[in-house]
Amino acid sequence: MNNTSSTKSRSIWHKLWFWILVLVLSGTTTTSFGAITALFAPVEPQFFSQLLQKFTSDVLWRKGLPYQLSQPMNILVMGIDQVSGVAENSPDVFEGRSDTLLLVQANPTT
């Protein structure tokens, strides 16, 4: 009887070590693949610097919004489900259920 319990215990430890080994190997493989991809497919630094110069938040706010805020402003953004069978230009398009709510705060001091 004692032999059976030690066999079960050994079997459980073997399964546990097997799954630990599988997780470690899959993590190592995934990390290695990502590193190799980054090495063999580099992105030109000029591309990123030009892109960042065009799309800095300060430039976007100045060009996109000619107004300046004097106090904090909150905007509620609601994502709604599509209403089937309604024309695209109809005001009934906004009759869907809201499934996402985002509160955006624009603060001129920060």
Stockholm file with secondary structure:
# STOCKHOLM 1.0

chainA/1-110         MNNTSSTKSRSIWHKLWFWILVLVLSGTTTTSFGAITALFAPVEPQFFSQLLQKFTSDVLWRKGLPYQLSQPMNILVMGIDQVSGVAENSPDVFEGRSDTLLLVQANPTT
#=GR chainA/1-110 SS CHHHHHHHHHHHHHHHHHHHHHHHHHHHHHHHHHHHHHHHSCCCHHHHHHHHHHTCHHHHHHHHCCCCCSSCEEEEEEEECCCTTCCTTSGGGGGSCEEEEEEEEECTTC
#=GC SS_cons         CHHHHHHHHHHHHHHHHHHHHHHHHHHHHHHHHHHHHHHHSCCCHHHHHHHHHHTCHHHHHHHHCCCCCSSCEEEEEEEECCCTTCCTTSGGGGGSCEEEEEEEEECTTC
//
